[in-house]
């Protein structure tokens, strides 16, 4: 048996094992049903995503408005620039007492 005959035999046995599917009357409606099912699930996901984004934006705006309404204008009488321009920075208050403490003398260091 030549190689061409063996190849033809292989193709013939493959065709017999796996015949070409013939589209029936329900082929196109079934295909469109699958397409519409995927579209429907994507549309549902898109709607949920839009609703979530809208709710997040509304919650953010509500939080900002609530924070601004509760802010006490007397709590911070100076702006940031004015505070930086003062004579003594706030950091020195914590270390001011420590800098003026006297170191106790120990008898072994003299």
Backbone as CSV, one residue per row, in Angstrom:
resi,resn,N_x,N_y,N_z,CA_x,CA_y,CA_z,C_x,C_y,C_z
1,UNK,0.855,-1.170,0.000,0.000,0.000,0.000,0.905,1.237,0.000
2,UNK,0.649,2.172,-0.906,1.481,3.366,-1.020,1.048,4.394,0.035
3,UNK,1.849,5.406,0.147,1.551,6.445,1.147,0.295,7.219,0.783
4,UNK,0.063,7.444,-0.488,-1.144,8.156,-0.901,-2.397,7.346,-0.563
5,UNK,-2.351,6.046,-0.763,-3.496,5.203,-0.434,-3.723,5.155,1.079
6,UNK,-2.643,5.126,1.851,-2.769,5.136,3.319,-3.361,6.457,3.798
7,UNK,-2.929,7.560,3.166,-3.461,8.871,3.548,-4.945,8.969,3.179
8,UNK,-5.319,8.483,2.005,-6.720,8.492,1.591,-7.554,7.632,2.533
9,UNK,-7.029,6.496,2.953,-7.725,5.615,3.898,-7.901,6.310,5.253
10,UNK,-6.872,7.048,5.686,-6.945,7.793,6.954,-8.022,8.861,6.890
11,UNK,-8.056,9.619,5.799,-9.081,10.653,5.649,-10.481,10.048,5.594
12,UNK,-10.656,8.907,4.875,-11.957,8.265,4.773,-12.428,7.779,6.146
13,UNK,-11.537,7.182,6.923,-11.921,6.709,8.256,-12.227,7.885,9.192
14,UNK,-11.536,8.996,9.020,-11.812,10.191,9.825,-13.193,10.737,9.484
15,UNK,-13.547,10.819,8.182,-14.867,11.295,7.763,-15.983,10.415,8.299
16,UNK,-15.733,9.126,8.351,-16.742,8.217,8.887,-16.903,8.381,10.395
17,UNK,-15.781,8.621,11.094,-15.830,8.771,12.554,-16.410,10.124,12.968
18,UNK,-16.126,11.145,12.175,-16.584,12.500,12.511,-17.320,13.088,11.324
19,UNK,-18.576,12.795,11.152,-19.298,13.323,9.991,-19.545,14.823,10.146
20,UNK,-19.691,15.519,9.036,-19.992,16.953,9.062,-21.392,17.162,9.611
21,UNK,-21.530,18.056,10.563,-22.870,18.289,11.096,-23.709,19.037,10.066
22,UNK,-24.880,18.584,9.866,-25.802,19.252,8.957,-26.672,20.198,9.767
23,UNK,-26.687,21.463,9.385,-27.539,22.386,10.131,-29.006,22.081,9.875
24,UNK,-29.725,21.997,10.966,-31.154,21.717,10.872,-31.961,23.005,10.904
25,UNK,-33.228,22.865,11.090,-34.123,24.026,11.121,-33.903,24.870,12.376
26,UNK,-33.396,24.260,13.437,-33.207,24.989,14.696,-31.788,25.536,14.852
27,UNK,-30.970,25.445,13.790,-29.580,25.886,13.924,-29.486,27.393,14.169
28,UNK,-30.050,28.212,13.296,-29.961,29.668,13.446,-30.703,30.176,14.688
29,UNK,-31.913,29.707,14.971,-32.547,30.168,16.218,-31.745,29.792,17.464
30,UNK,-31.131,28.614,17.458,-30.307,28.213,18.600,-29.067,29.075,18.732
31,UNK,-28.465,29.399,17.576,-27.283,30.266,17.591,-27.638,31.647,18.111
32,UNK,-28.758,32.211,17.635,-29.168,33.536,18.108,-29.561,33.514,19.583
33,UNK,-30.103,32.414,20.044,-30.436,32.317,21.476,-29.173,32.357,22.326
34,UNK,-28.113,31.696,21.864,-26.841,31.744,22.604,-26.262,33.159,22.596
35,UNK,-26.317,33.816,21.436,-25.790,35.193,21.338,-26.574,36.127,22.243
36,UNK,-27.897,36.035,22.220,-28.723,36.894,23.065,-28.507,36.609,24.550
37,UNK,-28.265,35.369,24.903,-27.980,35.034,26.299,-26.712,35.699,26.793
38,UNK,-25.689,35.710,25.946,-24.444,36.388,26.336,-24.640,37.893,26.402
39,UNK,-25.381,38.439,25.446,-25.637,39.884,25.469,-26.413,40.272,26.718
40,UNK,-27.382,39.449,27.088,-28.207,39.742,28.253,-27.366,39.749,29.530
41,UNK,-26.448,38.793,29.654,-25.612,38.751,30.857,-24.658,39.939,30.896
42,UNK,-24.133,40.348,29.739,-23.257,41.522,29.713,-24.037,42.794,30.015
43,UNK,-25.272,42.865,29.523,-26.093,44.036,29.800,-26.417,44.133,31.288
44,UNK,-26.700,43.002,31.902,-26.973,42.983,33.342,-25.742,43.419,34.127
45,UNK,-24.570,42.921,33.741,-23.329,43.322,34.407,-23.071,44.813,34.218
46,UNK,-23.337,45.332,33.032,-23.136,46.758,32.772,-24.081,47.600,33.624
47,UNK,-25.316,47.158,33.789,-26.265,47.908,34.620,-25.826,47.916,36.086
48,UNK,-25.407,46.754,36.604,-24.940,46.692,37.990,-23.712,47.567,38.201
49,UNK,-22.810,47.561,37.231,-21.608,48.382,37.346,-21.961,49.862,37.369
50,UNK,-22.855,50.281,36.485,-23.287,51.685,36.465,-23.951,52.091,37.769
51,UNK,-24.780,51.214,38.307,-25.440,51.525,39.574,-24.425,51.625,40.713
52,UNK,-23.438,50.744,40.716,-22.415,50.786,41.759,-21.596,52.071,41.675
53,UNK,-21.215,52.472,40.465,-20.432,53.707,40.303,-21.258,54.915,40.731
54,UNK,-22.523,54.959,40.354,-23.381,56.077,40.752,-23.545,56.132,42.269
55,UNK,-23.713,54.980,42.896,-23.852,54.954,44.362,-22.560,55.388,45.048
56,UNK,-21.421,54.978,44.507,-20.136,55.384,45.093,-19.929,56.891,44.970
57,UNK,-20.289,57.444,43.821,-20.158,58.902,43.652,-21.086,59.653,44.596
58,UNK,-22.319,59.180,44.729,-23.258,59.841,45.630,-22.783,59.770,47.074
59,UNK,-22.255,58.623,47.468,-21.740,58.480,48.827,-20.533,59.384,49.060
60,UNK,-19.672,59.505,48.064,-18.512,60.395,48.190,-18.947,61.846,48.324
61,UNK,-19.869,62.265,47.493,-20.355,63.649,47.582,-21.057,63.910,48.911
62,UNK,-21.831,62.959,49.373,-22.507,63.103,50.658,-21.495,63.221,51.796
63,UNK,-20.443,62.436,51.740,-19.396,62.496,52.767,-18.691,63.850,52.740
64,UNK,-18.405,64.356,51.559,-17.744,65.667,51.444,-18.636,66.771,51.986
65,UNK,-19.904,66.759,51.595,-20.827,67.796,52.066,-20.988,67.720,53.580
66,UNK,-21.118,66.523,54.117,-21.273,66.362,55.570,-20.022,66.838,56.310
67,UNK,-18.857,66.552,55.773,-17.614,66.987,56.404,-17.496,68.501,56.383
68,UNK,-17.852,69.117,55.275,-17.766,70.575,55.182,-18.797,71.259,56.076
69,UNK,-19.954,70.660,56.242,-20.978,71.256,57.104,-20.591,71.171,58.573
70,UNK,-19.871,70.130,58.956,-19.508,69.953,60.361,-18.207,70.646,60.719
71,UNK,-17.486,71.166,59.740,-16.207,71.817,60.037,-16.452,73.079,60.853
72,UNK,-15.705,73.233,61.935,-15.828,74.392,62.812,-14.854,75.456,62.328
73,UNK,-15.353,76.629,61.921,-14.419,77.654,61.428,-13.510,78.202,62.530
74,UNK,-13.901,78.098,63.787,-13.066,78.590,64.877,-12.001,77.600,65.314
75,UNK,-12.066,76.386,64.785,-11.115,75.364,65.183,-9.710,75.667,64.675
76,UNK,-9.601,76.158,63.470,-8.309,76.512,62.869,-8.345,77.978,62.459
77,UNK,-7.993,78.883,63.377,-8.126,80.308,63.060,-7.087,80.799,62.052
78,UNK,-6.002,80.061,61.866,-4.953,80.501,60.953,-4.860,79.548,59.774
79,UNK,-4.433,80.092,58.653,-4.219,79.224,57.497,-2.882,78.509,57.659
80,UNK,-2.617,77.608,56.773,-1.377,76.835,56.831,-0.163,77.745,56.647
81,UNK,-0.256,78.687,55.738,0.855,79.608,55.481,1.086,80.519,56.687
82,UNK,0.020,80.991,57.295,0.166,81.839,58.486,0.788,81.067,59.641
83,UNK,0.417,79.817,59.795,0.979,78.993,60.860,2.463,78.777,60.648
84,UNK,2.873,78.545,59.412,4.296,78.376,59.123,5.086,79.660,59.345
85,UNK,4.422,80.788,59.189,5.117,82.064,59.342,5.250,82.538,60.775
86,UNK,4.735,81.831,61.733,4.866,82.259,63.133,6.322,82.169,63.573
87,UNK,6.649,82.855,64.671,8.029,82.894,65.152,8.537,81.541,65.596
88,UNK,7.727,80.804,66.301,8.189,79.552,66.888,7.379,78.386,66.319
89,UNK,8.022,77.473,65.648,7.267,76.338,65.100,6.753,75.435,66.215
90,UNK,5.703,74.723,65.911,5.066,73.866,66.910,5.967,72.715,67.345
91,UNK,6.907,72.305,66.523,7.775,71.191,66.881,8.672,71.515,68.075
92,UNK,8.994,72.776,68.270,9.890,73.145,69.369,9.198,73.066,70.724
93,UNK,7.880,73.092,70.744,7.170,73.007,72.018,7.446,71.677,72.715
94,UNK,7.495,70.606,71.975,7.702,69.294,72.572,9.112,69.141,73.106
95,UNK,10.076,69.772,72.457,11.477,69.601,72.849,11.995,70.757,73.702
96,UNK,11.185,71.756,73.925,11.653,72.937,74.656,12.069,72.623,76.081
97,UNK,11.282,71.843,76.784,11.607,71.515,78.168,12.811,70.596,78.254
98,UNK,12.994,69.749,77.297,14.093,68.796,77.330,15.423,69.507,77.102
99,UNK,15.426,70.529,76.280,16.672,71.217,75.942,17.252,71.977,77.138
100,UNK,16.418,72.415,78.065,16.902,73.213,79.180,17.135,72.409,80.450
101,UNK,16.975,71.112,80.395,17.240,70.306,81.571,18.751,70.205,81.801
102,UNK,19.120,70.230,83.040,20.534,70.098,83.361,20.897,68.637,83.494
103,UNK,22.035,68.289,82.985,22.505,66.912,83.076,23.093,66.706,84.459
104,UNK,22.659,65.681,85.188,23.226,65.450,86.527,24.683,65.032,86.402
105,UNK,25.464,65.552,87.321,26.882,65.226,87.303,27.098,63.892,88.003
106,UNK,27.929,63.089,87.398,28.245,61.823,88.052,29.668,61.915,88.600
107,UNK,29.931,61.304,89.738,31.231,61.430,90.367,32.356,60.788,89.574
108,UNK,32.063,59.842,88.682,33.129,59.150,87.963,33.621,59.913,86.751
109,UNK,32.921,60.944,86.305,33.312,61.649,85.076,34.231,62.842,85.349
110,UNK,34.478,63.228,86.561,35.315,64.385,86.839,36.728,64.102,86.768
